[in-house]
Amino acid sequence: MKFQLKALAIALALSATVPAQAAISLGSSGDGSFVLSTLNNANGISATFDLGFTYSQFGALVANADSNGGSYTWDLTTGNYADAWNTFSSIAVSGTSNWAVFASDNEGAQRGAAAVGARGYYVTATDLNNAVTQTSTAVNSLINFDKYLLNANSTGNHQSVANGASTAPLTDAGGAGSSNAYGTGAAGDAGVRAINPFDTSANFLQTVTNGGSTPNTIGFTGNANGLYSFKLSSNGLLTFTTSVSAVPEADSYAMLLAGLGLVGLVARRRKA
């Protein structure tokens, strides 16, 4: 019995020292990771950040934001993201830096058995034309995006930590411009045209396709209070907002209580 307990203790100690194997999940798995990509064309640098949610967990991301006053924030300057962010920032010192958030299902796995083959993706975009590729099928876009993520997985700390990050030259295999992962809008591009400048907000669109040449766009996601959005600030804060109803400020509560008290006072005088 003592031997078994000692063996268990040793096993637990060893497991605590083994780093988590948490590579980015590809769309070809049917449940791709939410990924933030940053790009700077002037200096040819890009960075890739695993945001810790997958395509099927979009509802969980929304719930997290709702329970936190309507927003969920990633600080790219700290933790497992810091090295990649600092490297990107130190090189991307000129020109316009852009960003995009993307997650995909390239197997139709998250659409249910009745919709096998209905591949889809979520992507940040300011309008539909910038989110849906015009010159190639959406399926090709998903394949190209997976090529980029597959190579990004072999760089940075993606293989050794949960929710890691990496940097790469923009057009290298693990760069956000490789295989036209994100197109530029030029004729013949084969990527999703959805890059946004830093310090700007973009709405969140879901698109599905049955593999034809024209994607069947579902539309922007949101709730009764407005559209969901992402914003990446140049200080390294990525924020997802769900537009929940505003919570009254303390002075609003005070005014409400004062009003109720006044109504009660008037009612008592009338009764008297």
C-alpha positions in Angstrom: 0.0 0.0 0.0 2.8 2.4 0.9 4.6 1.5 -2.3 1.4 2.4 -4.3 1.0 5.7 -2.5 4.7 6.5 -3.1 4.4 5.6 -6.8 1.3 7.8 -7.1 3.1 10.8 -5.5 6.0 10.4 -7.9 3.6 10.2 -10.9 1.8 13.4 -9.8 5.1 15.2 -9.3 6.3 14.2 -12.8 3.0 15.3 -14.3 3.3 18.7 -12.7 6.6 19.3 -14.4 5.5 18.3 -17.9 4.4 21.3 -20.0 1.0 21.4 -21.5 0.8 20.4 -25.1 -1.6 23.0 -26.3 -1.0 23.6 -30.0 -3.4 25.7 -32.0 -6.3 23.5 -33.2 -6.8 23.6 -37.0 -10.1 24.1 -38.8 -9.5 20.6 -40.3 -10.2 19.2 -36.8 -13.7 20.5 -37.0 -13.2 22.8 -34.1 -10.4 25.3 -34.8 -9.0 27.7 -32.2 -9.8 31.4 -32.1 -6.6 33.0 -33.3 -5.5 36.6 -33.3 -3.1 37.6 -36.1 -1.2 40.8 -36.3 0.5 42.0 -39.5 2.8 44.8 -40.5 3.5 44.9 -44.3 6.1 47.7 -44.1 8.4 45.6 -42.0 7.3 42.1 -43.1 6.5 40.8 -39.6 3.5 39.0 -38.2 2.4 37.4 -34.9 0.0 34.7 -34.0 -1.9 34.4 -30.6 -4.0 31.4 -29.5 -6.9 33.0 -27.7 -7.9 29.9 -25.7 -11.4 29.3 -27.2 -12.4 27.2 -30.1 -15.1 27.5 -32.8 -17.6 25.5 -30.8 -16.9 27.6 -27.7 -18.0 30.9 -29.1 -21.0 30.8 -26.7 -18.7 30.3 -23.8 -16.7 33.4 -24.9 -20.0 35.4 -25.0 -21.0 34.2 -21.6 -17.6 35.2 -20.1 -18.0 38.7 -21.5 -21.6 39.0 -20.4 -20.7 38.0 -16.8 -17.9 40.6 -16.8 -20.0 43.6 -17.6 -20.1 43.0 -21.4 -16.4 42.6 -22.3 -13.6 40.1 -22.2 -10.0 41.2 -22.5 -6.7 39.6 -23.4 -3.5 41.4 -22.3 -0.9 40.6 -25.0 1.9 42.3 -23.0 2.0 39.7 -20.2 2.3 35.9 -19.6 2.7 33.5 -22.5 1.9 36.3 -25.1 4.6 38.8 -24.0 7.6 37.6 -26.0 5.7 37.5 -29.2 4.0 40.9 -28.6 7.3 42.6 -27.7 9.1 41.1 -30.7 6.3 42.2 -33.1 6.1 45.7 -31.5 9.9 46.2 -31.7 10.0 45.4 -35.4 6.7 46.9 -36.5 7.7 50.4 -35.8 6.6 52.0 -39.1 3.7 51.6 -41.5 0.2 50.5 -40.6 -0.2 47.4 -38.4 -3.3 45.4 -39.0 -5.1 42.6 -37.1 -7.8 40.0 -37.4 -9.5 37.3 -35.3 -10.5 34.0 -36.9 -11.8 30.6 -36.0 -13.0 27.8 -38.3 -14.7 24.5 -38.8 -13.4 23.0 -42.0 -15.2 19.6 -41.5 -18.8 20.7 -40.8 -18.5 19.1 -37.4 -20.1 21.9 -35.5 -23.1 22.2 -37.9 -24.7 18.9 -36.9 -25.1 15.6 -38.8 -27.9 17.1 -41.0 -25.4 19.6 -42.3 -22.3 17.6 -42.9 -19.9 19.5 -45.2 -21.3 22.9 -44.1 -18.0 24.4 -43.3 -17.8 27.7 -41.5 -15.8 30.4 -39.9 -16.0 33.4 -37.6 -14.0 36.4 -38.5 -13.7 40.1 -37.6 -14.8 42.5 -40.3 -16.1 46.0 -40.8 -18.4 45.0 -43.7 -19.4 41.8 -45.6 -17.2 42.5 -48.7 -14.1 42.5 -46.5 -15.0 39.2 -44.8 -16.1 37.0 -47.7 -13.5 36.1 -50.3 -14.7 37.1 -53.8 -12.2 35.3 -56.0 -12.0 31.8 -54.6 -14.2 29.4 -52.6 -14.5 29.8 -48.9 -13.2 26.2 -48.6 -10.0 27.2 -50.2 -9.7 30.1 -47.7 -10.1 27.6 -44.9 -7.4 25.3 -46.3 -5.0 28.2 -46.8 -5.6 29.4 -43.2 -4.9 25.9 -41.9 -1.6 25.9 -43.8 -0.6 29.1 -42.0 -1.6 27.8 -38.5 0.1 24.4 -39.0 3.4 26.1 -39.6 2.8 28.7 -36.9 2.4 25.8 -34.4 6.0 24.8 -34.9 7.3 28.3 -33.8 7.1 30.3 -30.6 5.7 28.5 -27.5 2.6 27.0 -29.0 3.8 23.5 -28.3 4.9 24.1 -24.7 2.3 26.3 -23.1 -1.5 26.7 -23.1 -2.6 29.6 -25.3 0.8 30.5 -26.7 2.1 32.9 -29.3 4.7 33.2 -32.0 6.2 35.6 -34.5 7.3 35.0 -38.1 8.2 37.0 -41.2 5.0 37.9 -42.8 5.4 35.7 -45.9 7.2 32.7 -44.3 5.3 29.5 -43.8 4.3 30.4 -40.3 3.5 34.0 -41.2 0.0 35.5 -41.5 0.7 36.4 -45.1 1.7 32.9 -46.1 -0.5 31.0 -48.6 -2.6 34.1 -48.6 -4.0 33.3 -45.2 -5.4 36.8 -45.2 -5.9 38.3 -48.7 -5.2 41.9 -49.5 -8.2 42.4 -51.8 -6.2 42.2 -55.0 -7.5 40.1 -57.8 -6.5 36.4 -57.5 -6.0 36.4 -53.7 -7.1 33.2 -52.0 -7.6 34.4 -48.4 -10.2 36.0 -46.2 -10.0 39.8 -46.6 -10.6 40.8 -43.1 -7.6 42.8 -41.7 -8.3 45.8 -39.6 -6.0 48.7 -38.4 -4.9 48.9 -34.8 -7.1 50.9 -32.4 -10.2 50.3 -34.5 -13.2 48.0 -33.8 -14.5 45.3 -36.1 -17.8 43.4 -35.9 -17.8 39.6 -35.8 -19.2 37.7 -38.7 -20.1 34.0 -39.1 -20.1 32.5 -42.6 -20.9 28.9 -43.7 -20.6 27.2 -47.0 -21.5 23.9 -48.5 -18.4 24.0 -50.6 -19.7 25.9 -53.6 -18.1 28.9 -55.2 -20.2 31.4 -53.3 -20.2 31.3 -49.4 -23.6 31.3 -47.7 -23.1 34.2 -45.4 -25.0 34.0 -42.1 -24.2 37.5 -41.0 -22.8 39.5 -38.1 -23.3 38.1 -34.6 -24.8 40.1 -31.8 -27.7 40.3 -29.3 -30.7 42.6 -28.7 -28.4 45.4 -27.6 -26.2 45.4 -30.7 -23.5 43.6 -32.6 -20.5 41.8 -31.0 -17.2 43.4 -31.7 -13.4 43.1 -31.2 -10.9 45.9 -30.8 -7.1 45.6 -30.7 -5.4 48.6 -29.2 -1.8 49.5 -30.0 -1.0 49.1 -26.3 -1.6 45.3 -26.6 -5.1 45.0 -25.3 -7.6 42.9 -27.3 -11.2 43.3 -26.2 -14.3 41.4 -27.1 -17.6 43.3 -26.4 -21.1 41.9 -26.4 -23.1 45.1 -26.0 -24.9 44.0 -22.9 -27.4 46.4 -21.2 -25.5 49.1 -19.3 -25.4 48.7 -15.5 -26.6 51.9 -13.8 -23.9 53.9 -12.1 -23.9 54.6 -8.4 -25.3 58.1 -8.8 -28.1 56.7 -10.9 -29.0 54.3 -8.0 -28.9 57.3 -5.6 -31.3 59.3 -7.8 -33.6 56.3 -8.1 -33.7 55.8 -4.3 -34.2 59.6 -3.7 -37.1 59.5 -6.2 -38.7 56.5 -4.5 -38.4 58.3 -1.1 -40.0 61.4 -2.5 -42.9 59.4 -3.9 -43.3 57.6 -0.5 -43.3 61.0 1.3 -46.0 62.4 -1.0 -48.1 59.3 -0.5 -47.9 59.5 3.3 -48.9 63.2 3.3 -51.9 62.5 1.1 -53.0 59.6 3.4 -52.6 62.0 6.4 
